[in-house]
Structures are given as structure tokens and as C-alpha cells.
Amino acid sequence: MFRSKKLVKPDNLHSLEYLKYIYTVLSKNQNVVDTNRTLLVESFRSMAEILIWGDQNSPAVFEYFLENNMFNYFLHILNQKCGNYVCVQLLQTLNIIFENIKNKTALYYLLSNNHVNSIIINKLDFSDEDVLAYYISFLKTLSFKLNLNTIHFFYNETTNDFPLYTEAIKFFNHPDSMVRTYVRTLTLNVYRVEDESMLRFIRDKTCAPYFGNLVWFMGKHVLELDASARAKPIDVDTQKNIQDQYRVKLADLVSSHLDDLHYLNDILSSKVDMLNEVLVDHLMDKLFVPYYIHSLAPPDKYIIVETEEFVDAVKQQPLMNSDICLFLLTQVFLIIHQTKLVTPLAKYLLESNFSAKNKIAEETKLQNEVSVLPEKENEEKTDIESTDAFNLKSLTCMNITDEEKEILLSKNEADCVHSRCLESIYSQLIIEKSDSSALFGVCLLYAISENSSLSKEYYEGFLTPIKSENSASLVHCDERNELIDKLVDIITAASEPVCYVRSVTLQMAITLLKKLTIHEEKVFISDRHIAVILNAKEKILPLLRQFFKKEEMFLELFEDEYNEMHKEILNVQRLLSDSTLLLPPAHSPMTGIPLSKRLPCGDVERTRHFICAFLNIRKLLMTFEEKEETQLPLVDRTKCFVFDTPINLNGNDLITCMIIAENGAKTRRYLSIISSQLVLVEPHSRFLGWGVCKLSCYLHDAEVTKIDNETKTLHITMHDTKYKTTNTVKLIFDDHIRCNAARQKLLNGRIKARRKQLNQIANLLEMTSCETNYAPCNNTLKQKHNLRSHFADVAVHTSNVIMPCPISMRSINSDECSAESNCSSVTHSRDQSPCLTSINNPECSNSQKPSSLAQCQEKTEPKRKGRVENV
């Protein structure tokens, strides 16, 4: 008789009635059991949708949510330890609500009553990956709501508590990269809120431990990176799996280090002075000086060791390899652009030499004004020595830790370290059997000069050009000249036949050399250095001439290297993000490393390598000599006919053909050769004798093939060397005569175009007419070819006057040999024309008449007017 009213589920999800239905479900199922677990999960999922819809369309929905305090159900169910299934759905619902809500009143209500902080400090099962992922995502979403109006909902000034920040930084070194990224995003959002009390809490309570642990883990990653770079797996060339694992691990470590540097730069960019000071001190004292500076220039006395029997200062070996140290320092200057961190680090590298030069300059000025007694100088030296000895003894007697003694001792020896850093960098620029250290040294100096936050006074006159000989700012003339000598030596080493310099090292050396010697379109370099660079270019020319004679694909290789050089400007930051540079320079292309970042293997790669070196050195010399480029590129690609371009076809031969598309459709076109280009046109609709370009390609980039069974079909393959694309076109002609005529024109045009480009390359390589005969031939024939021709001279009559004809008394055999050498020099060519194949007659015997030899010579020489008489 007294039955409860059955709960009816509304049909419309986006309505106030459905929210009331969910409220009834939650009120009747406040305790989570196995039977209602699925119902609660679906209710929370539907609640998120209704609230987002109501926030944008119906304010009554959110008012009902606030009036009934439905947010309390989240905290009540979460405190029951109901399992990860329900917990994940709760966190997901909260994340969706806070991420999409736009009503400020509703947001302030949700953040009030400290409910959100209670959810943050709730002890959840973080061993479950889903729970941790949604929890960190929820904290990150809350951090985007932080501002001066909402910060007091999270930070309690009276209790001095900030759970959103303190709970998040516990996961700063989590193995999952997504968790680490979310934590760092949260901290950056917190640092951007300009609330002094909150920032003071972070500095006093969490800044030192958090930044200290962050720097310590960065140092740990740096040592792992150094150990991985030094490791050499056994038989890397044959065991590909070991090599892949080795490279993947190294790439992950480099990527992690780059993420750390970007995070540090973001913290320093927030411009919170009270936090930046603490961070800079930790970085300099615990990472950059002990790991980077001391590895680059280790001090004499490094650690003080105390035992029961004695106290001694022991010199410790460098923590890292010098190559890794230069690589990491370069990344610091490329990524971090904050004066408070970059300036002291640059001082450690450069200031000592500057200060020494300044002291010498000041002393020379004061010598004319003030005279210093030698006795006082000796007294000052003894005082300094006594103070140094006192400092060492005082350190041993201090009741402090070894780490603090190490820091104090390193600070006392900072001046000594400063003087060695630049010398160490210079020593790395010497190339013996590997150019890795030279590449990283050049990149470091380039990064220092390109850092916008570093004042130029630290490298003025050293990494900048000299304006005049009597300039007052010329402090580092010796160091600058020595650096230019090192860079010129790298360029010279790149021109050696047995080369250990990669193309990327040569490009970086040339880039830094231009920065040192060119200022406002004026060149500041000595003639001696230009002569050395010119000599390096002359060393490459004989090598390229040999490749020109024996390499069939020399033209394609030359064009490809030229296009690669002008495709994009070398990006140093992108270059230094490649972990393969830390490996020993590879030779094999099986490693997958580009040729510019490894040493060449085989004749083809050596050809490409020296072509790249020749083009870079030639361009550098033209820049120094202020000459304009007139010989390159070989073909001006900008003059190629563009699609739908009108072309005047008057006076041009046209051959009718049909283009077969991939779907089998046929389109009528007209084939023509214009300006060494293969052009397919269709008639212009308005102008008679004009056509519209539908397809064009340079003849030397086109390959023509004919299938034996198809007498009226040609397959034309068009190669775009600039963009490295290939397009194949199938043409069908009306009959086999037109097909053969088109094929002959295309082949002859391609041969002429290639010969023209090869002649241009020969002029670049400064080759004579005899050297352009790149086909191999007998040495005896070459010698005879260079001698005077021994067969009878030819008399040419032009005006009925017989010219005197000298007669040679030499034997006929020698004449025939010279004639054969002349003929062979014509027939042995790379792109042999069909019309010249009949000249080479292998059946030439001693009984052959001199007249036939003269006829053979006549065919090879251009025709002359007049009557020819053989003697």
C-alpha cells in the first residue's frame, strides 16, 4: 500500500531535470559498494557534461549544483578509499569541470570552503599509472586558474601552507616524462603570480631543497650522458641491435638535458629576483663550476682529504670528457638567455685573459707616471704567498664538510682556472684523427658571440672584427689572431686527401671566421690568412679533376651538393641537438647519419665531400675578395617555364603527342624544345602561334626510354634536383617516325645540355682543354698526341690561288698513330653522340692511305669553306 516512488531517468541529458536525477542518485548511494560502483561512475561522467552545458547555456543548472552542495559528494566518496576505478572517474570529472568552466562566481564557489585543497592532500594510490596521470593533470589544470584573485584559495598565509605547489614538486623527478612536464608547467604558472607573501614562502620553505635536488639530478644526468658517450659497444658494425640501443639511450639523455635547460631558462625568464638568485647560486656552485669548468680546466688542488694520520690535498681527475663539456656548455649559451646566469659563466671562460690584458695595458700607462719600488713589490708578493698558505691551513682546521671545503678552495683557485679555460678550448681546436672536439669548440665560441643577453665587453676585440689597428678596444689581438689561425688550420685540414674533417665542422669554422673578420661589409683579415685559404682551395682542385675524369655522375653530384648548400642556413641549435655528434665520427652510411655529419666512404661520397668543401671555400674567398657570383648555379632554375605560362611558338618545331594519365585518360599536347627545356604545350585560346605551358623540364634532367614492343611510345622521367622529386610521363605519338624524331631530338638536346654544364664545371676547376678529355687512354698515345702532327698539311684554296703545301718526310706509321690518338680523344667521351661513333675505326692498318686519315681528321674538325686538296 505504501510503496516508494520509482526513480525515473529523464530522456534529455542536457537539462536541469537530469541534474536533479543525478542528485537523487548520489544522495541514495553515498556509500560505495560493488553493486553501485558502475552507477556512480556514470553519474559523475554525466554530471561533468551537464555542468559544462549549463555554464554556457543555462545558469539555473549551476545554481542548483551550488544550492545543494553537490561538490561535497566528491570529497565524501573520495575519502572512502573506494578503489581506483571510482577515483579515476572522480579526478577526470574534476579536471573537466575546472578546465571548461568560465563563470567566475561558480569558480570561486568551487574553490571556497577548502574542498579543493582537501582533495589535493588526499592520500591516493599513486602506484596506479591512471590515478597518478589524472591527479597530475588535475593539479596542472588548477595552476592555470592561478592569479592575484585566486591565489588565496590555494595558499593559506595564516597557516603558511601551499598544498598545490608542495604536493606537485614531489614528482619533479618522476620516471614518466609526462608527469615531469606537468610538474614543471605547474611550477612556472606559480612563479608567474606576483604575490610577495606566496613567493616568500616558496623561497624560504621550498626553494633551496627543490632547486638543490633539481641541480643534483641534472648533474647526475650529465654524468650518465658522459658515461654513455664514452662507452664503446663491442663490434658495433656487425651487431646492429647493440648499436641501436646505444644510440637510443644517448638520444634520450641529450633530449632530457635539453628539456632541463629550457626549464631553467623559463624559470629565469619569470624575473622573480628572490628565486633567481637562489637558482643561479645552486647552478654555479653545484653544476657549472664543478662539472663544466673544472672538467674543461681542472685546478691543481681540488679536494682536501682528511684522515686520522694526515691532511692532504689530492688532485682529482676531470669529471667529464672535454668533448662532452664543450657540447654541454654550447647548449647552455644557445638556450639560456638570462644575464644573471650567462654573465658569470662567460667570465669563467673569458674574463681572466681580458683582465690580464687590461692589467698589462694599465701598467704600461702607469709606468710613465708612477714608479714602484721593487722592495714593496717583493713585500706584496710575500704577503700574497703567506695569505695563500694561511688559507690552505685554515681550511684544514675548519669544522666544515668536505664539500664546503671543496667550494672554498675552488673559489680561491678561480683565477687560475680562468686562465686555463681559453687555452683548453684552443687545444681542442687542433685536429689530429677526429674533429669532434674542434666542432664543439667552434660551436661554443659561436654560441658565446650570438648570446643576446651577454654584454659585448666580455668579448670585444676577441669574437668581433678589428675596426682599426690603433683602436683602443683592441685588447685581445693576440688571442683573436690565434683563433683565426686555428680556424684557418681547420679549413686547410679539410682540403687534405686523407681528411678527418666533416663538412659540418668546415661550415662552422667558416661561419665563425666570417663573424670574426667581417663587420658592416668590411673585411678585416690579413693577406697571409687569405693565401693559406687559397692554398687549401688549390689542394682540392687536383682531387676534383680526378673525380671529374672518372666519375660518370659528377654533374649530378655537383648540382646536388650545390643545392644542399643553398637549401637552408646552418642552424647551430638544431645541430647541437643531434646526439650522434657525441659518437666517434662514423664512416659507413649504414649508420643512417647524413654525410655532412660523418666521414665519407667510397669514391662517390669522397667526391661529394670534396665538392662541398670546394664550394664552401670558394664562396668564402669570393666574400673576402668582394666578388659577385657569375658562374653558379649552372642552370638558372628561375627561368624554367611555369605552369600556364604563355609561350611564343613561332619558329619552333612541334610534335603532336598524347599524354596518358594514371587513370588511362588521354590528353593531346604538343612537344617542343625551347631554351634547352622540354615543354609540353596546348594551343592558346586567344593568340595564334602561341601556346600555354602544361609541363616543362630541363633536358639534362630528363631521361628518355623506349620499350621495344611499343614503337609509338616514349617514357620520359623528369628529375627535380632541387626538391629531389621524380615525375614520369608516358607519351604516345601518331606514328613511329614522329616517335623516333622526338626521341632523337631529346637525346641530342640532353647531350648538348650536359656538355655545356660539364664545360662550366671544368672552368670552375680551372681545367685546360687537354684535361677535359676525362676518358682513360694510353700514356704513349697521350705523348704522341701532344707532339706536332706528322701527316701532310692540308691546303685550302679560297680564291683560285694555290697555297704552298709543305710535305712531311716522316713515315706513314707515325702519322697513323697520331691520327688514331686524335680520333680517340674525340670518341671517348662521357655523353657520346651517335653521330661520332662512326669515326672510331678499329680496323685501321699500316696499309691505310693518308687520304683516309685526312678524311678522318676532316670529320672531326669543323668544315671550312673552299676546295680541299690532299697531298
Secondary structure, 3 states (H helix, E strand, C coil): CCCCCCCCCCCCCCCHHHHHHHHHHHHHCCCCCCCCHHHHHHHHHHHHHHHHHHHHHCHHHHHHHHHCCCHHHHHHHHCCCCCHHHHHHHHHHHHHHHHHCCCHHHHHHHHHHHHHHHHHCCCCCCCCHHHHHHHHHHHHHHHCCCCCCCHHHHCECCCCECHHHHHHHHHCCCCCHHHHHHHHHHHHHHHCCCCHHHHHHHHHHHHHHHHHHHHHHHHHHHHHHHHHHHCCCCCCCCCHHHHHHHHHHHHHHHHHHHHHHHHHHHHHHCCCHHHHHHHHHHHHHHHHHHHHHHHHCCCCCCEEEECCCCEEEECCCCCCCHHHHHHHHHHHHHHCCCHHHHHHHHHHHHHHHHHHHHHHHHHHHHHCCCCCCHHHHHHHHHHHHHHHHHHHHHHHHCCCCHHHHHHHHHHHCHHHHHHHHHHHHHHHCCCCCCCHHHHHHHHHHHHHHHCCCCCHHHCCCCCCCCCCCCCCCCCCHHHHHHHHHHHHHHHHHCCCCCCCCCHHHHHHHHHHHHHHHEECCEECCCHHHHHHHHHHHHHHHHHHHHHHHHCCCHHHHHHHHHHHHHHCCCCHHHHHCCHHHHCCCCCCHHHCCCHHHCCCCHHHHHHHHHHHHHHHHHHHHHHHCCCCCCCCCCCCHHHCCCCCCEEECCCCCCEEEEEECCCCCEEEEEEEEECCEEEEEEECCCCCCEEEEEEEEEHHHEEEECCCCCCCEEEEEEEECCCCEEEEEEEEECCHHHHHHHHHHHHHHHHHHHHHHHHHHHHHCCCCCCCCCCCCCCHHHHHHHHCCCCCCCCEEECCCCCCCCCCCCCCHHHHHHHHHHHHHHHHCCCCCCHHHCCCCCCCCCCCCCHHHHHHHHHHHCCCCCCEEECC
